[in-house]
Amino acid sequence: MKIISGIYKGRNLKGFTIDGTRPTMDRVKESLFAIIQNNIKNSVVLDLFAGSGNLGIEALSNGAKYAYFIDYNYEAIKIIKENISNLKIENCEVLKKDFKKAIDDFSKENKKFDIIFLDPPYKTDYIEKSLRLIEKNNLLAKEGLIVCENSSLDKIIYSTNFKDIKTKKYGDKWVVILKQI
């Protein structure tokens, strides 16, 4: 797994074999980042089910100002920390937390995010629950985007306060990019 563009382009990331995760493959990531490219520079990014940190690190490589990596899996947290250490990234924070607790904590700190990546374990309702909590706690910046990834389009459930600006199928994955209206 490699960083596909930006200042860390071509560098390898660890974490392809973390139990319970499926890293976003390079061709999917390349297409996804081409779509959101104009929103990345100077953005604050939340990689909520971070796994290896692949998506948040790609955003930092492309000019994001700061990234928060959240995962509840101890092995994932260890790999994220190793990846950011190997790349000497300092403009980020890695937190081992449940997604609900992380969202609640960010709300109490009045944090806003320009880009939120939601790539939770498949066959869960975590995208729907996350989106509800993100909306309720007002975590998305005014022009912010939420990138959802799942194996089933039926699992990407969102309220009428979000608008789907792009839906695309990549092999066995669906990517839906949302904007709050």
C-alpha positions in Angstrom: 0.0 0.0 0.0 1.5 3.3 -1.1 0.8 7.0 -0.8 -0.3 7.9 -4.3 0.2 11.7 -4.5 1.5 14.7 -2.7 4.7 15.2 -0.6 4.8 11.6 0.6 4.1 10.1 -2.9 5.5 6.7 -3.4 6.2 6.0 0.3 4.9 2.7 1.6 2.4 2.4 4.4 2.1 -0.6 6.8 -1.1 -2.1 7.8 -2.4 -4.0 4.9 -2.8 -7.1 7.1 -4.4 -5.6 10.3 -7.1 -8.0 11.4 -10.6 -6.7 10.8 -9.6 -4.0 8.4 -9.6 -3.6 4.6 -7.4 -0.7 3.4 -8.7 1.4 0.6 -6.9 0.2 -2.5 -4.7 2.5 -4.5 -6.9 2.8 -7.6 -10.0 3.6 -5.4 -7.9 6.1 -3.4 -6.6 7.8 -6.5 -10.1 8.3 -8.0 -11.5 9.4 -4.6 -8.7 12.0 -4.1 -9.1 13.3 -7.6 -12.8 14.1 -6.7 -12.0 15.8 -3.4 -8.7 17.4 -4.4 -10.0 21.0 -4.3 -11.2 20.5 -0.7 -8.0 19.2 0.8 -5.6 22.1 1.0 -5.5 23.6 4.6 -8.3 21.3 5.7 -8.8 19.7 9.1 -9.5 16.0 8.5 -11.1 13.3 10.6 -10.3 9.7 9.7 -12.9 8.1 12.0 -12.3 4.4 11.4 -8.7 4.9 10.5 -7.3 1.4 10.2 -3.8 2.0 8.9 -4.3 5.8 8.6 -4.2 5.4 4.8 -6.8 8.0 4.0 -5.8 10.6 6.6 -2.2 10.3 5.6 -3.0 10.7 1.9 -4.9 13.9 2.8 -1.9 15.2 4.8 0.3 14.4 1.9 -1.9 16.5 -0.3 -1.9 19.6 1.9 -4.3 19.0 4.7 -3.4 21.2 7.7 -4.2 18.6 10.4 -5.6 15.1 10.8 -7.2 13.2 13.6 -7.0 9.4 13.4 -9.5 7.5 15.4 -9.7 3.7 15.8 -10.7 1.3 18.6 -8.4 -1.5 17.5 -5.1 -1.5 19.4 -3.2 -3.0 16.5 -4.5 -0.3 14.1 -3.4 2.5 16.5 0.0 0.9 16.7 0.3 0.8 12.9 -1.0 4.4 12.4 1.6 5.6 14.9 4.3 3.7 13.1 3.2 5.0 9.7 3.2 8.7 10.9 6.5 8.2 12.7 8.2 6.7 9.6 7.0 9.7 7.5 7.9 12.2 10.3 4.4 13.6 10.3 3.7 15.9 13.2 0.5 17.7 12.3 -1.8 15.0 13.5 -3.3 13.2 16.5 -3.9 9.5 17.0 -6.6 8.5 19.5 -7.7 5.0 20.5 -11.4 5.6 21.1 -14.8 4.2 20.2 -16.3 6.4 17.4 -19.2 7.5 19.5 -16.9 8.7 22.3 -14.6 10.4 19.8 -17.6 12.3 18.2 -18.9 13.3 21.7 -15.4 14.5 22.8 -14.9 16.5 19.5 -18.3 18.1 20.1 -17.4 19.2 23.6 -14.2 20.8 22.2 -16.2 22.6 19.4 -14.2 20.9 16.7 -15.2 21.2 13.0 -13.9 19.1 10.2 -13.5 20.0 6.5 -13.3 16.3 5.5 -14.5 13.3 7.4 -13.6 9.8 6.2 -16.0 7.0 7.3 -14.8 3.6 6.3 -16.0 1.4 9.2 -16.2 -2.4 9.3 -18.6 -3.6 6.7 -21.8 -5.3 7.8 -22.3 -2.7 10.5 -24.6 0.3 10.8 -21.7 2.5 11.9 -22.0 4.8 8.9 -25.6 5.6 9.7 -24.9 6.0 13.4 -21.8 8.2 12.7 -23.6 10.4 10.3 -26.4 10.9 12.8 -23.9 11.9 15.5 -21.9 14.1 13.2 -25.0 16.0 12.2 -26.4 16.2 15.8 -23.1 17.5 17.1 -22.5 19.8 14.2 -19.0 18.5 13.5 -18.9 19.2 9.7 -17.5 22.6 8.6 -19.8 24.8 6.4 -18.3 23.5 3.1 -17.2 20.2 4.5 -17.4 16.8 2.9 -18.0 13.3 4.3 -16.5 10.4 2.4 -18.3 7.1 3.1 -17.1 3.7 2.0 -18.9 0.4 2.3 -19.5 -2.9 0.4 -23.2 -2.2 0.3 -24.8 1.0 -0.9 -27.8 0.0 1.4 -25.5 0.6 4.4 -24.8 4.2 3.5 -27.9 5.7 5.1 -28.1 9.5 5.7 -30.7 12.1 6.5 -32.2 14.6 4.1 -29.8 17.2 5.6 -27.0 15.7 3.5 -26.7 15.8 -0.3 -24.9 13.0 -2.2 -22.5 14.9 -4.5 -20.9 11.7 -5.9 -21.7 8.0 -5.8 -19.3 5.5 -7.4 -18.8 1.7 -7.4 -15.2 0.4 -7.4 -15.2 -3.4 -7.7 -16.9 -4.6 -4.5 -16.9 -1.2 -2.8 -19.2 1.8 -2.9 -17.9 5.3 -2.2 -20.5 8.1 -1.5 -19.4 11.7 -0.9 -21.8 13.8 1.0 -22.2 17.5 1.7 -24.4 19.0 4.3 -27.2 21.2 3.0 
